[in-house]
Amino acid sequence: MDKLARMKELVGTLNEWARLYYEEDAPVVSDAEYDRLYDELKKLEEEEGYSLKNSPTHRVGGAPQRKFEQSKHLKKLYSLDKCQTKEEFAAWCARVEKAIGYLPALTCEYKFDGLTLNLLYDGGELIKATTRGDGTVGEVVTAQVETIKKLPKTISYKGRIEIQGEGILRLSQLERYNAVSSEPLKNARNGAAGAIRNLDPEVTRTRGLSFMAYNVGYSDMAFATQHDMREFLSREGFEVEGGWRIARTASEAMAFADETEQARPDLDYLIDGVVYKVDDVALRDEIGVTEKFPKWAVAYKFKADEMTTELKGVEWQVSRSAKLNPIAILEPVDIGGVTVSRATLNNFGDIQKKKVRVGDRVFIRRSNDVIPEIMGVAQEGENAVDIQKPTVCPVCGSPIVVNGAYLY
C-alpha cells in the first residue's frame, strides 16, 4: 500500500473512532490504540509534507451533538500536544527555550481522564455549562452539570469568566454504581461522558460525578500566572485535587511525572498523564499556538493501562472455598509493556451483567500488579457465542450449586 492510500485509510479509521468516542460516547478502542494510529498518520504527513483536508490532525475534539443546544465559547478551547518519552519531553522544552531564549518556570499537574467542560459565570452566578465540542462550539449541558454536588453554583467574583475542568467519575463511585446497576459502566471516563451527555439530568445525578477545575479561559480579570489561576479556583470553592508543582528545570518537571506514575494506582480517579504549562501568561503569547494546540503546554502520557482485544474463551478454576472462578482467555495484548493473555471475569453474574461473549472485542484494564480485568464489550463479534454456565465441576465432576452470582 502506498503512503497516500495508507493516509486515507488512517484518516477514515481515526475519524470513525473519534465520532464514536466524542459524539456517541461509545468508544471501540482504547486511547492508546487511537494514539498509535494517530502518530502513524502524523509521521506520514510530516514525511509527505501534505495532509488530507479531513485529517484528525487538524481537529480539536468532536462535532457537537445536534440533540443538545449549541453555544460558542467566549475563548477557544485547544487540545494538547503530547509526548510519551523523556526524549520527546526534552525536545518540547528545547522548542520553548528556542522561542523565548530560556526555559521558564513550568506548572505540573495531573491530566484527568474524563470529559472537558467549560463553565460560564457572570455576576457570580453559573450561567451556562458546555462541553468542549470542536473547541469553538460546544453542547449546552447546564442542567446536567448542575447535578454535581461540589460544583459551586455561585462564586464571589462578579465579572464574566469561563472556568475549565474535567467532569470525572471517581473510581469508588464507579464501584458503588456498578454494584447496584443492571447495566454496569465499562470505565470511569465513559461513565462520566455518558452521564453529562444524557438528556435526562436525573440520570446524571445518579452517577455522582465530580468536577476538577484546572484552568481559566476567558476572563474580565487578568491572571499573571497559571498558579494564580489555581489559587483563584481554590478560593472560589472548586475542587483542584491532584498533584501540583512549579518546576524550574526540565529534570524537576520529569521528577513530578515519575512520582505521579508511581502514585497513579492508588488514586481514586483516572489520570493518563501529567500536563506541563508555561506558568507566566505573558510568555505564552510569545511562544504562540497552532491551529490545534498551544505551543506553551504539553501532555506527558503514561503507558496505557487499558487496551482492547478478543475474548477467545473461558476457563473455570476452582478456589479453596469450592467457588468456580471464570478466567478469560484472550488474544495476547501488550498493556503498559506487559503481555496479557488471561484476565478475570469475576463471577457468572458479572458475565451476564457485562453481556460478554466469546468472540467479542473487550476492554481489558490492568492497574499496577492487580490481575487484569475485563471491563466490558468494545465491539460485538460477528460470530460471538454466549459463555455457558458449567453444569458440573471441571475438576471432580460434582454437580454445580448456584448461590446468587456465584457458582460452587
C-alpha positions in Angstrom: 0.0 0.0 0.0 1.4 3.4 -1.0 1.7 6.2 1.5 -1.3 8.2 0.3 -3.5 5.2 0.4 -2.4 4.4 3.9 -3.1 8.1 4.9 -6.6 7.8 3.5 -7.2 4.5 5.4 -5.9 6.0 8.7 -8.0 9.2 8.3 -11.1 7.1 7.7 -10.5 4.8 10.7 -9.5 7.6 13.1 -12.4 9.8 12.1 -14.9 6.9 12.8 -13.2 6.1 16.1 -13.3 9.8 17.1 -17.0 10.1 16.1 -17.9 7.1 18.3 -15.7 8.5 21.2 -16.6 12.2 21.1 -20.1 12.2 19.7 -21.7 8.8 20.7 -19.7 8.2 23.9 -19.3 4.6 22.6 -15.5 4.0 22.2 -14.5 0.8 20.4 -10.7 1.1 21.1 -8.6 2.4 23.9 -6.9 5.7 23.9 -3.5 4.0 23.4 -4.8 2.2 20.2 -6.1 5.5 18.8 -2.8 7.3 19.7 -0.8 4.7 17.9 -2.6 5.2 14.6 -2.7 8.9 15.1 1.0 9.0 15.5 1.5 6.9 12.4 -0.7 9.3 10.4 1.1 12.4 11.8 4.5 10.9 10.8 3.3 10.1 7.3 2.0 13.7 6.9 5.4 15.1 8.0 7.2 12.8 5.6 5.0 13.8 2.7 4.6 17.5 3.6 0.9 17.0 2.9 -2.3 16.2 4.8 -5.9 15.5 3.8 -8.5 18.2 4.5 -10.5 15.9 6.8 -7.4 14.7 8.8 -7.9 14.5 12.5 -4.5 16.2 13.0 -6.4 19.5 12.2 -9.3 18.9 14.6 -9.9 19.6 18.3 -12.4 17.2 19.9 -15.6 16.2 18.0 -18.6 17.9 16.5 -21.3 18.9 19.0 -24.3 16.6 19.1 -27.4 18.0 17.5 -29.7 16.7 20.3 -28.2 19.5 22.5 -28.4 23.2 22.2 -25.1 24.5 20.9 -23.1 27.5 22.2 -19.9 29.3 21.1 -17.2 29.6 23.8 -16.0 33.1 24.6 -12.4 31.8 24.1 -11.3 28.8 22.1 -10.6 25.6 24.0 -7.5 23.9 22.5 -6.4 20.4 22.6 -2.9 19.5 24.0 0.2 18.4 22.2 1.5 15.2 23.7 4.8 13.4 24.3 5.3 9.8 25.6 9.1 9.6 26.3 11.5 11.7 28.2 13.3 12.4 25.0 10.1 13.9 23.5 9.6 16.0 26.6 13.2 17.3 26.4 12.5 18.2 22.7 9.4 20.2 23.7 11.4 22.0 26.4 14.0 22.8 23.7 11.3 24.3 21.4 10.1 26.5 24.3 13.6 27.6 25.1 14.3 28.4 21.4 11.1 30.6 21.3 12.0 32.9 24.2 15.6 32.3 24.9 15.4 30.2 28.1 13.2 27.6 29.8 10.8 29.4 32.1 9.0 28.0 35.2 6.6 25.2 34.3 3.5 24.2 36.2 3.0 20.4 36.6 -0.5 18.9 37.2 -2.5 15.7 36.7 -4.1 15.0 33.4 -7.6 13.9 34.4 -9.3 11.4 32.2 -13.0 12.4 31.8 -15.0 14.9 29.8 -13.8 18.5 29.3 -16.3 21.1 30.5 -16.4 24.9 30.1 -18.4 26.8 32.8 -19.5 30.4 32.3 -20.1 32.6 35.4 -21.5 36.1 35.2 -22.4 38.3 38.1 -21.3 35.5 40.4 -23.8 33.0 39.0 -23.3 29.9 37.0 -24.9 30.9 33.7 -24.0 28.1 31.3 -22.1 24.8 31.1 -20.9 23.4 27.8 -18.7 20.5 26.6 -15.6 21.4 24.7 -17.1 20.2 21.4 -14.9 21.2 18.5 -13.1 23.8 20.6 -15.1 26.7 19.3 -18.7 25.4 19.8 -19.9 23.0 22.5 -23.1 21.4 23.7 -25.0 23.1 26.4 -25.2 20.7 29.4 -26.0 23.2 32.2 -28.8 21.1 33.8 -26.6 18.0 33.8 -23.6 19.8 35.3 -25.7 21.4 38.0 -26.3 17.9 39.5 -22.6 17.8 40.5 -22.8 18.3 44.3 -19.5 20.0 45.0 -19.6 22.3 42.0 -20.0 26.0 43.1 -23.3 27.4 41.7 -22.2 30.9 42.8 -18.7 32.5 43.2 -17.6 35.7 44.8 -16.1 37.1 41.6 -18.8 39.1 39.8 -17.1 39.5 36.4 -17.5 37.4 33.3 -15.3 34.3 33.5 -15.1 30.8 31.9 -13.8 28.0 34.2 -12.5 24.9 32.5 -12.1 21.5 34.0 -12.8 17.8 33.8 -16.1 16.1 34.6 -15.0 12.8 36.2 -16.4 9.7 37.9 -14.4 8.7 40.9 -13.4 5.0 40.9 -15.0 4.5 44.3 -18.2 5.9 42.9 -18.0 3.8 39.8 -17.7 0.7 42.0 -20.7 1.7 44.0 -22.8 2.4 40.9 -21.8 -0.9 39.2 -22.7 -2.9 42.3 -26.3 -2.0 42.0 -26.8 -1.2 38.3 -28.2 -3.7 35.9 -26.1 -2.0 33.2 -22.5 -1.7 34.6 -20.4 1.1 33.1 -17.3 0.0 31.1 -15.0 2.5 32.7 -15.0 5.8 34.6 -14.3 8.0 31.6 -17.2 6.6 29.6 -19.4 6.8 32.7 -18.7 10.5 33.1 -19.1 11.4 29.5 -22.3 9.4 29.1 -23.8 10.9 32.2 -23.2 14.5 31.1 -24.4 13.8 27.6 -27.6 12.2 28.8 -30.7 14.3 28.1 -32.2 13.4 31.5 -30.3 15.3 34.3 -31.7 12.7 36.8 -29.6 10.0 35.1 -26.6 12.3 35.5 -27.4 12.8 39.2 -27.3 9.0 39.8 -23.7 8.8 38.6 -22.4 11.1 41.4 -19.9 13.0 39.2 -17.1 15.3 40.3 -15.6 18.4 38.6 -11.9 19.0 38.7 -11.1 22.7 37.8 -7.8 23.4 36.2 -7.9 26.5 34.0 -9.4 29.9 33.4 -10.3 30.6 29.8 -12.0 33.9 29.1 -12.0 36.4 32.0 -12.6 40.1 32.7 -9.9 39.7 35.2 -6.2 39.3 34.1 -4.2 36.5 35.6 -0.4 36.8 35.6 0.4 33.1 36.1 -1.1 29.6 36.0 -0.6 29.3 39.7 -2.6 32.5 40.2 -5.5 30.8 38.4 -5.2 27.7 40.6 -5.3 29.8 43.8 -8.3 31.7 42.5 -10.2 28.4 41.7 -9.4 27.0 45.1 -10.6 30.2 46.9 -13.8 30.1 44.9 -14.6 26.6 46.1 -13.7 24.5 43.1 -12.1 21.1 43.5 -8.5 21.3 42.5 -7.5 17.9 43.8 -4.4 16.3 42.4 -0.6 16.8 42.4 0.7 20.2 41.6 4.2 21.7 41.4 6.1 24.6 39.9 9.3 23.2 38.2 12.3 25.4 37.5 14.1 22.8 35.3 13.2 20.0 32.9 14.6 17.4 35.4 12.3 18.8 38.2 9.3 18.6 35.9 10.1 15.0 34.8 10.6 14.0 38.5 7.0 15.1 39.0 5.9 12.7 36.3 7.8 9.8 37.7 6.3 10.4 41.2 2.8 10.7 39.8 3.1 7.5 37.8 4.1 5.7 41.0 1.1 7.2 42.8 -1.3 6.6 40.0 -2.6 3.1 41.0 -3.7 4.4 44.5 -5.7 7.4 43.2 -9.5 7.4 43.3 -9.8 8.7 39.8 -8.3 8.0 36.3 -5.4 10.1 35.1 -3.5 9.2 31.9 -0.5 11.5 32.3 0.6 15.0 33.5 0.2 18.4 31.9 3.0 20.9 31.8 2.3 24.6 31.1 4.5 27.7 31.0 3.5 29.4 34.2 3.9 33.0 33.0 0.8 34.0 30.9 2.6 36.9 29.2 5.3 34.5 27.9 2.6 32.3 26.3 1.8 35.0 23.7 5.4 35.0 22.6 5.5 31.2 22.3 2.2 31.1 20.4 -0.3 28.4 19.3 -1.0 26.2 16.3 -4.5 25.6 14.9 -4.9 22.7 17.3 -2.9 23.2 20.4 -0.8 25.8 22.4 2.9 25.5 22.0 3.4 26.6 25.6 1.7 23.4 27.0 2.2 19.7 26.6 0.7 16.4 27.9 3.1 13.7 29.0 1.2 10.5 28.6 1.8 7.4 30.7 1.9 3.9 29.5 -1.5 2.5 28.7 -3.3 0.5 31.4 -6.3 -0.3 29.2 -6.5 -1.9 25.8 -8.9 -3.9 23.7 -8.5 -7.4 22.5 -10.6 -10.5 21.5 -12.1 -12.9 24.1 -11.1 -16.3 22.8 -12.6 -18.5 25.5 -13.3 -19.0 29.2 -11.8 -21.5 31.7 -13.3 -22.3 35.1 -11.0 -22.6 38.1 -11.9 -24.0 41.5 -10.9 -22.0 44.5 -10.1 -23.4 48.0 -13.7 -22.4 49.1 -15.1 -24.5 46.1 -16.1 -21.4 44.2 -15.8 -21.5 40.4 -14.0 -18.5 39.0 -14.2 -17.7 35.3 -10.9 -16.9 33.7 -10.9 -15.2 30.3 -8.5 -16.5 27.6 -7.5 -13.5 25.5 -5.8 -12.8 22.2 -2.5 -11.7 23.8 -2.2 -7.9 24.0 0.5 -5.6 25.4 -0.6 -3.3 28.2 2.0 -1.0 29.6 4.8 -3.2 28.5 3.3 -6.4 29.9 1.8 -9.1 27.6 -1.7 -10.0 28.9 -3.4 -13.2 27.7 -5.6 -14.0 30.7 -8.0 -11.9 32.8 -10.6 -12.3 35.5 -14.3 -12.2 34.7 -15.1 -12.2 38.5 -18.2 -14.4 38.5 -21.0 -15.7 36.3 -23.3 -12.9 37.4 -20.7 -10.4 36.3 -20.5 -12.1 32.9 -24.3 -11.7 32.5 -24.3 -8.0 33.6 -21.5 -7.1 31.2 -23.0 -9.1 28.4 -19.6 -10.5 27.4 -19.5 -13.3 24.8 -16.7 -15.4 23.4 -15.6 -13.7 20.1 -16.4 -10.2 21.3 -13.7 -7.5 21.4 -13.4 -6.4 25.0 -11.8 -3.7 27.2 -9.0 -5.0 29.4 -7.7 -3.0 32.3 -4.5 -3.6 34.2 -3.5 -1.4 37.1 -0.1 -1.9 38.7 0.2 -5.6 39.8 -3.5 -6.2 40.0 -4.9 -9.1 37.9 -6.2 -7.7 34.6 -10.0 -7.4 34.4 -12.5 -7.3 31.6 -14.4 -4.1 31.9 -17.0 -4.5 29.1 -17.6 -5.1 25.4 -15.9 -2.7 23.0 -17.3 -4.4 19.8 -19.6 -7.3 19.5 -18.1 -10.2 17.5 -19.9 -11.2 14.3 -19.9 -14.8 15.3 -19.7 -14.4 19.1 -21.3 -17.0 21.3 -22.7 -16.9 24.8 -20.5 -18.1 27.7 -22.1 -21.2 29.0 -22.5 -21.9 32.7 -20.9 -25.2 33.7 -23.2 -27.9 35.0 -20.6 -29.9 36.8 -17.3 -29.2 38.4 -14.4 -29.2 35.8 -12.1 -30.9 38.4 -14.2 -33.6 40.1 -17.4 -33.7 38.1 -19.7 -32.9 41.1 -22.9 -31.0 40.4 -22.8 -27.2 40.5 -24.6 -25.2 43.2 -25.7 -21.7 42.3 -25.6 -19.1 45.1 -26.6 -15.6 43.7 -24.0 -14.5 41.2 -21.6 -17.3 42.3 -21.2 -21.0 41.3 -19.9 -23.6 43.8 
